[in-house]
Amino acid sequence: MLKINILDLLNTFESIGIRKGDTLLVHSSLSSFGYVEGGTQTVIEALLASVGISGNVFVPTLTGKPSDGPTNPPVFDVKKSPCWTGRIPSEFMKLPDAKRSLHPTHSVAGIGPLVDYLIKGHEDSLTPCGKDSPYIKIAEIGGYILLLGVTMDSNTTIHSAEELANVSYHLQKEKAECTIIDHSGNILKRKLYLHRWGTPRYFQKIEEPLENLHILTQTRCGNSVIRLIKSMPMIEWLYKKLIQNPEYLIKES
Ligand SMILES: CC(C)(COP(=O)(O)OP(=O)(O)OC[C@H]1O[C@@H](n2cnc3c(N)ncnc32)[C@H](O)[C@@H]1OP(=O)(O)O)[C@@H](O)C(=O)NCCC(=O)NCCS
């Protein structure tokens, strides 16, 4: 099996354009590379080294499920709730320096000097990826989305554009009263609009236009396709598309 080490990862991140001080939101598949020497720890080390101490690395630590809703509101414990976004986020969020946001379904965890600012108040964001969420705040500071061996289907920030454009299919119509257990064990209650599951979308269709506009760059590392996306230009471009046609992302049956 193809073997990848930390130098391969560092070279890949440098060649795709990641620099010291950058802010990344990283969606990942560890197995996509082939065999990574040192596994999850090596990928995390390479990410943190690439942005340096002045940069910020985030991972999605999502916990939402299709049964969440007003009659079955989620209970989220920031210290204990496991995420379903893979082994790299699961290990990353347990690191001593990592801080996790308090959103009951769409939390993120980050390491870096701006993390406190970027995760602050996520639990008060009325919609999971809306204006007060880290997804948009990362974009506002010039951040990137980094896809490691996963496709646009894993790009949560696409939902930010859907929320800003107020498309009708993306969120539940009624708020759910969610329970959040914070880092000190305090129980918080928040009434929030939750993700509505079940509308098939075709996110991959935005890859080619974003590449043509130089908003997305891709390369390979081992067997893995690596995509780096400028977050705010993607949101702005997609927002315009969705305002013109709210069904732009919906998969034709
Ligand atoms: C679901 C998903 C995580 C599965 O990817 P994956 O590569 O199979 O799984 P992980 O990233 O969790 O990595 C674990 C796997 O890596 C492999 N692995 C273990 N050690 C490894 C190593 N050193 N090197 C390479 N692969 C290794 C194993 O197959 C392991 O699977 P196992 O736990 O069943 O044994 C991925 O496809 C995905 O969707 N990621 C993005 C999620 C996301 O951000 N979603 C947002 C939605 S809006």
The ligand as a MOL file (V3000), in Angstrom:
LIG
                    3D

  0  0  0     0  0            999 V3000
M  V30 BEGIN CTAB
M  V30 COUNTS 48 50 0 0 0
M  V30 BEGIN ATOM
M  V30 1 C -17.0440 9.2140 6.6880 0
M  V30 2 C -15.5480 9.4440 6.5420 0
M  V30 3 C -14.9950 10.0660 7.8280 0
M  V30 4 C -14.9060 8.0960 6.2970 0
M  V30 5 O -13.5320 8.2400 5.9550 0
M  V30 6 P -12.4840 7.0960 6.3700 0
M  V30 7 O -11.2070 7.4300 5.7740 0
M  V30 8 O -13.0720 5.7790 6.0240 0
M  V30 9 O -12.4860 7.1680 7.9510 0
M  V30 10 P -11.6430 8.0880 8.9590 0
M  V30 11 O -11.2410 9.3730 8.3590 0
M  V30 12 O -12.4730 8.1160 10.1860 0
M  V30 13 O -10.3480 7.2480 9.2280 0
M  V30 14 C -10.4140 5.9570 9.8290 0
M  V30 15 C -10.0460 4.8990 8.8160 0
M  V30 16 O -8.7440 5.1570 8.2960 0
M  V30 17 C -8.0650 3.9140 8.0770 0
M  V30 18 N -6.7910 4.0210 8.7750 0
M  V30 19 C -6.4150 3.6680 10.0310 0
M  V30 20 N -5.1260 3.9790 10.2450 0
M  V30 21 C -4.6760 4.5290 9.0900 0
M  V30 22 C -3.4130 5.0450 8.7020 0
M  V30 23 N -2.3670 5.0910 9.5240 0
M  V30 24 N -3.3140 5.5470 7.4480 0
M  V30 25 C -4.3650 5.5350 6.5880 0
M  V30 26 N -5.5900 5.0480 6.9150 0
M  V30 27 C -5.7260 4.5630 8.1630 0
M  V30 28 C -8.9300 2.8060 8.5740 0
M  V30 29 O -9.5830 2.2550 7.4460 0
M  V30 30 C -9.9240 3.5040 9.4350 0
M  V30 31 O -11.1750 2.8960 9.3770 0
M  V30 32 P -11.6320 1.9710 10.6130 0
M  V30 33 O -11.7360 2.8730 11.7780 0
M  V30 34 O -12.9460 1.4340 10.1600 0
M  V30 35 O -10.5570 0.9720 10.7940 0
M  V30 36 C -15.2310 10.3750 5.3440 0
M  V30 37 O -15.5990 9.7470 4.1340 0
M  V30 38 C -15.9620 11.6790 5.4200 0
M  V30 39 O -17.1020 11.8190 4.9520 0
M  V30 40 N -15.3120 12.7170 5.9840 0
M  V30 41 C -15.8410 14.0690 6.0660 0
M  V30 42 C -16.9000 14.1890 7.1350 0
M  V30 43 C -17.4270 15.6300 7.2290 0
M  V30 44 O -16.6750 16.5330 7.5020 0
M  V30 45 N -18.7270 15.8040 6.9920 0
M  V30 46 C -19.3840 17.0780 7.0030 0
M  V30 47 C -20.7950 16.8730 6.4650 0
M  V30 48 S -21.7110 18.3710 6.1490 0
M  V30 END ATOM
M  V30 BEGIN BOND
M  V30 1 1 1 2
M  V30 2 1 2 3
M  V30 3 1 2 4
M  V30 4 1 2 36
M  V30 5 1 4 5
M  V30 6 1 5 6
M  V30 7 2 6 7
M  V30 8 1 6 8
M  V30 9 1 6 9
M  V30 10 1 9 10
M  V30 11 2 10 11
M  V30 12 1 10 12
M  V30 13 1 10 13
M  V30 14 1 13 14
M  V30 15 1 14 15
M  V30 16 1 15 16
M  V30 17 1 15 30
M  V30 18 1 16 17
M  V30 19 1 17 18
M  V30 20 1 17 28
M  V30 21 1 18 19
M  V30 22 1 18 27
M  V30 23 2 19 20
M  V30 24 1 20 21
M  V30 25 1 21 22
M  V30 26 2 21 27
M  V30 27 1 22 23
M  V30 28 2 22 24
M  V30 29 1 24 25
M  V30 30 2 25 26
M  V30 31 1 26 27
M  V30 32 1 28 29
M  V30 33 1 28 30
M  V30 34 1 30 31
M  V30 35 1 31 32
M  V30 36 2 32 33
M  V30 37 1 32 34
M  V30 38 1 32 35
M  V30 39 1 36 37
M  V30 40 1 36 38
M  V30 41 2 38 39
M  V30 42 1 38 40
M  V30 43 1 40 41
M  V30 44 1 41 42
M  V30 45 1 42 43
M  V30 46 2 43 44
M  V30 47 1 43 45
M  V30 48 1 45 46
M  V30 49 1 46 47
M  V30 50 1 47 48
M  V30 END BOND
M  V30 END CTAB
M  END
